[in-house]
Amino acid sequence: MRSCSVIKTLTVTRLGAFVQRHTVIKWTHLPDRLGHSQPRQPDSALSLRAARRPVTVVAGAVESLPPIRNPPPMHGFSTTLLTTTLLKKTLLAAAVMSGLMLSSGMAAAADAPGKVLSEKYGLPWPAAIAHRGASFDAPEETIPAYTLARDLGADYLEMDIQRTKDGVLIALHDDVLERTTNIAQVFPTRVKDPVSTFTLAELKQLDAGSWFNKAYPDRARDSYNGLQILTLDEVIDIAEGGANKPGLYIETKVPNKFPGVEADLKKVLAKRGWLTQRPAAAAGHVNVAHMPGRVVLQTFEKQSLELLQKEMPQVPKVLLLWIGEGSIEPKSSVAFKDSGAKDKASYYAAQEVKSPEEFQKWIDWAKAHGAIGTGPSSQLAQGGDQSYMDLVKPWMNNLTHEKGMVIHPYTVDDAADFKRIRNDGVDGFFTNRTAELLKFYGRPAKESIDAILKRNGY
């Protein structure tokens, strides 16, 4: 026995490969309290709207609505209503189902909502976000990394913001200095001390480039020796200093260690004119700094997102997503050391979100607290130390778009991964390999990496 039937499904509006459907459902029988069917008058109908869903998925989801089993007495109850719970679960199921179809090759359908949303927020689409600069080819968050990313044509220069002991904002990822500087030689008793305990003058004594030559001898350059840690002001100088005018994609790194860093960031951006309209670049050059989304603020921390929204409500914000403590709850709570996994990439690959509802809870929270997008982790085909949990499954991307949010996953460098994850519906990438991403987008750099580095003195 069916409790409802689909009368017709109409196309209301068309947007790329997506449509809005208006499905009319007519109740034919509803069970009474004893489970017997009671005829209802044919003029009772229910309308459901599902925005920007792949058409077959929406129709399928609505047509397969389950009958309501053993409901409470319905006397005097309008049959034009479904329970809120049923509707929510149906629409969430539709997001999952549409995600499965996207993974079967519906890339064009995945593109449309993200493009519209990116235009709404004044963001480039698809976005090329130079993760710590062009950090595959030069030491991360240094002058050559950022000038290379700018001149290759990156849309954004991405950076991690911390604060020195004397109150200066700097671009540095790790909260200790051991990995990317020669602190063991300069300050041997302070190797494990946090960045916040050093003044800017002390940090400027460190060599932030030589480590790269040792770690990656095939990409080493003598000119990288002796590079300095940069201030936020110095990164802004780089963004403003070339023919291309990229935007700034700024993360508040470990913000709980830097109370008030969100307000400090606002002061610097306002002083430098990045919170208001900026001059346009010449024709044929990257012009993101002139767009409304010239600055994007990102964080893993809920409290920092709230503070960024309080300080700069007009600036686009992204909540970075992860599975684990303080973030999305996993299905399994087994730690890496107890998992038996051969490496962290394998461990992360096995991690799954507890449920679709758990994922949606985080998307809803981000949206409600000012985020216009998410920065989810991604799983890479070849594994490695940048391969994390897969939070860009098609159904996740579909759900995020339906909530009105864009998707910029981290950190992807390989052409095969670009293609696969892009087909799943994302709107850009964090990448260490700016040149490769731009090539994938079909807008390759006009100069080679080597030519740009040499022209810039490296």
N, C-alpha and C positions, 0 to 999 in steps of 0.2 A: 504494500500500500504506500503510495506517495502522498506527501502532505502538501506538495506544491508542484506547479509545472511552469515552465518557461513559455510565455506567450510570444514574445518577440524580443530581439536585441537590435537596437538601432545605433548606428554610428552618429555621434553628435559632433565631434570635432576631430580633425586629423592633425597630427604633429609628427612629421617625419614618418617613421615606421610605427609610431604609436598612435592609438586612437583613444578617445574617451567613449566608453560604452554606457548605454542606458538600458538596463535589463529590467523588463517588467515581469513580475512573477504573480501568478494567480493561485490563490488557495482553492483547492477542490474539496478536500476533506480534512477535518481536524478531529483527532480523537477526543472523546470526553474522558471523564475521570476513570471510567471502567475500561478504556482502551477501545471502545466501539467507535466506528467512524460516524461522523455527523455531517450530512451535506451542508454546504454553505452557499450563500447566494453568489452568483458569478461576478457581481460588480465589485467585489473586494479584491484589491490588488496592492502589491508592495513594489516600490521602486528602490533599486540599489544602484549606486553609482560607484564605479571603480576608476579612478583617474590614472591615465597613462599606463595602462597595463597592456601587455601583448594581448591581442584580441582573443585568441583561442584560449589563453589561460584564464582570462576573466570570464568568458562565457562558460568554460569548463567548470570553474570554481563555483559559479552561481548555479549552474544547472545541476550540480551534484550536491546541493545543499541537503543535509540529512533531514529526515522527518523528526519532529519533536516527539520524543517518546514520553508517554505518561505525564503530561503537564498538569499543573494545578487546574481547577475548574476555570473555564474560559468564559463563563456567562458574563455578558456585557463587555467583554474584552475585544478591542478592535483588531481585526485580523490584518490590518495594514501595518502592524508592528512585528518585528522580530526582537528577541532579546538582545541587549547590547553585547553580551558575551558571545553569542552565536555570530553576530556580525563581525566582531573583532577577530575571532578565531578564523572565520572564513576568509577575511581579507589578508590576515597574516599567512594563512595557507596559500592564498593566491600568490603572495610575494615569493614564497618558497617554490611554488610550482613554476612561476615565470622564470625564476632563477635557473631551474633545471632546463628550461627551454633555451635560455641564453647560452648555457654551456654547450648546447647542441649547435651553436653557430649563428645565433640571432644577434650578431654584433651590432648591426645597423640599428636595431631596435634599442639596444642599450645606450647608443650614442645620444639619442634625441633629448631625453630629460636632462642629462648632465650639461649639454651644450646650452640649453635654455636657462638652466640655473646659473651656469657660469656667466652668461651674459647679464642675467639679473643682478648678480653681485659684482659685476665689473671685473671679472677674472678672465685671463686668457684660457682658451680651450682648444686642444688639450694642453695642459700646462707642463712646462719643462722646469723643474725645480732643482737647481744645482746644489746638491747636498754637501754642505760645508765647502762650497765652491766646486770646481772641477777636481775633486779630491782623488780621483783615480790617477791623474796625471801630475799632480803637484801636492805638496803637504797641505792637509786640510786646514781651512780657515786662515790661510796666509795670503799675502798679496798675489803671488802667481796663481794660486787656486782661484781666487775671485776675479782677477783680471782675465784669466783664460775663460772662465765661465761666461763672463760678460761679453767678451769679444767673439766667442763661439755663437752666441745668440740665445743663452738661457733666458727664460722669462723671469726667473727669480734667483737671487742669491740667498741661499738658506744658511742660517747661523744659529748657534746656541749662545744665549746671553747669560753671563755670570757677572758678579760685581767684586771689585778689588776691595782690599781693606780700607783704602782711602776713597771709596765711593764711585769708582769709574766703571762703567759697563764695558765688558770685553767680550770678544767672540772666542769661545773655547768650549769644547764638548765635555771632556772629562772633568770631574770635580777634584781630581788630584793631577799632578803634573808629570808623573813618572813615564807614561807611555809616549808622549809626544814632545818632550823636552829633555834637556841635559841637566835636569835639576840635581841629579846625584853628584855631578861634578861641581855645580855652582853653590848649592845649598845642601850638602850631604846629610845634615841632621834633620832636614825638613822634607824628605822625599815623600812621606805619606801625609803631609799637612794639606788641608784643603785650600783651594784657590783663594777663598775668602780671607785667608790669613796673610796674604802677600799684598804689598802695595804695587801700584802700576810700575813704579821705577824698578822694583825687584823683578817683576815679571818680564820687563823689557831687557833684562840681562840674560835671559834664557835663550837658547838656540831651539827654535821650534821647527827646524827644517831637516837637520841632519838625520834624525831618526828615519825619515822617509827613504833616504838614500840607502840606509842599511836594510830596511825592510823590503824595499823594491828596487834592487840593483839594476833591473832592466829599464827602469824609468828614472834612474838617478841623474841628477845634474849638479855640478859643482856649485852652481849659483843658488841652490837650495840651502846650502850650509849657512847658518847664521840668521835665518829668517826669524822675525819677531812675532810674538803674539799681538793681535790687532785689537784696538778699541772699536766700539760700535761706530764712533765718528769716522774712524779710518775706513771701515767697510762702506759706510755711506759715501765717503769721498770716491771710492772705487765705483760704486753704482752710478754716481753722477759724472764720472770722469771720462767716459767713452762715447762713441757715436750711438751705440746701443744704450737704451735706458731701461734696465731691468728693475723689477720690484724687489722688495725685501720680504723674506719669509722667516720670521723670528720666533724661536722657541725660548720660553722661560725655562732654563735648565735648573733642576733641583731648587725650585723657587722657595721651598720651605726654609732653605738655608740663607735666603736673601729677602727678609721681610721688607715689603715696600718696593720691590724691584719693578712691579707693574707701573707704579707711579713714576719711578725713575725713567723707565722706558718711554713713557708718555712725554716727559720733559724733553728728552733728547730728540724724539721724533718731531715734536712741535717746534722746537728751536731750529731744527734743520729744514722745516717746511714740508715734512712728509705726511702731515695730517690734513693738508689742504691741496688744492689742485696744483699740479706741477707742469712745467713747460713740456710741450710735445717734442718727441724726437723727430729728426728729419725723415722724410719718406724712405721706406725700404729698411728701416732699422727697428729693433725691438722698442716698443713704446709702452711697456707695462707701467712704468713710473708715472705716466700721464693718466692711467685708468683709475677708476674708483677703488679697485683692488690693488693699489700700488704697494700696500703693506698688508701682509697676512700674519696674524699672531697665532701661535700654536703652543700647545702644552699637553702633557699627560695628566696634569693635576687638576682636579675639579675646582679646588679653592682658587687656584691661579686663573682658571677660566672665568670664574665669577668676578675676580678682581680686575682682570683685563676688560671685561664687559663694563664694569663700573667706571673704569678710567677712560676707556675709548670705545664707547658703544657703537660708534659709526664705522669702526675698522673690522673687516672680516676676521673671523676666528675659526680655528680648527681644533677639535679635540682629538688627540692622538690615542689610538686604541691598541690594547694589548690584552692577552689572556693571562690572568694570574692575580696575585695579591694586589689589592688596591685598584683592580680593573675588572674586566669581564670575567665572570666565574666560569671555570672549566668543568667539563664532565668528570674528569679525574683529578684528584688532589695529590696524586703521587708526585713527589719531587724528583728532579733530574737524577740526583745521586741514588735514589731508590728505584729508578725506572728500568735500569738495565740497558738503556739506549746507548749506542756506540759513541754518539756525539750530541751536542745540543741541537743541531739541525734536525737530527732524527727524532729527538725528544719533542721539539716544537712541532714537527710534522704530524705527530700523533695527537697533539692537543686539539680538542674541539670545544666549541662553545657549549655550555650546559644545555641550552635550549634556544629556539628562536625567540621566545619571550625574553630571555636574559639579554640577548643581543639587542632586541628592540628597546628594552629598558634603558640601555646606555645611549642609544640614538635619541630617544625621547628626552632624556636628561640633557644631552648636549644641545639639542634644539631649544629646549626651554630656557637654557642659560646663556644663550647668545651665539652659539656656534652656527656657522653656515655650512660647515663641512666636517668630514672626519679624515684622519690620517691613519688608516689601519695598517697593521703588519701584513706581510705577504710571504708566501712560501715559494722558494726558488727551485727550479728544476734540478740544478746541479748541487743543491745544498749550500754548504759554506757558512761562514760566521755571520752572514746577513740574512740567512733564511730562517724565518720565524713561523708563527702560527698563520694559517690561511684565514684571514679575516676579509678577503675580497671574493668570497664565493658569489656566484651570480645572484642568488636569492638575497644575500646580504646587501649587495649593491642596489638591487631593485628596491628593497625596503628603504634604504637610505635615501635614494632619489625620491621615493614617494613621500618621505618626510620633508622634502625640500632642501636636501643637503647634497653637496658635491663630495667627491671621493678622491683623495690624493694619497695613494699607498707608498710605503717606504720598504726598503730601498732597493731599486731594481736597476740592473746594469746590462743584462743580456738580451739580445734581440728576440730570442725565443720566448723569454719571459714577458718582454714588452707586448708581444703579439697575443700571447695567451691571456694575460691579465687585462689587456686593453679590450679584447673580445668579450671579457666578462663584465665590462661596463664601467670602468673607472674613467676619471676625467683628467688624469695627468699622473706624473710620477715624481717622487724624489729619486734622484739618481746621482751616482758618483761619476758617471760617464756621460757627460752632457753631449758630447759630439755624437755618440751612438744613439742616444734618444732622439736628437734632432734629425738624424739620418732616418730613423724609423718613422718619424712624423712627416717625412718628405720635405723638410726644410734644412738641408745640410748646411754646415758652416761654409762660408766663402773662402776661408783660409784653413790650412792644416794646423793641427795642434802645435807641431814643431815651429811653424812659421810665426804663429801668434806668440808663443813663449819667447822666441828669439827677438821678435819685434819689441816685446815688453821688457827685454833685458835679462831673460832667463834662458 
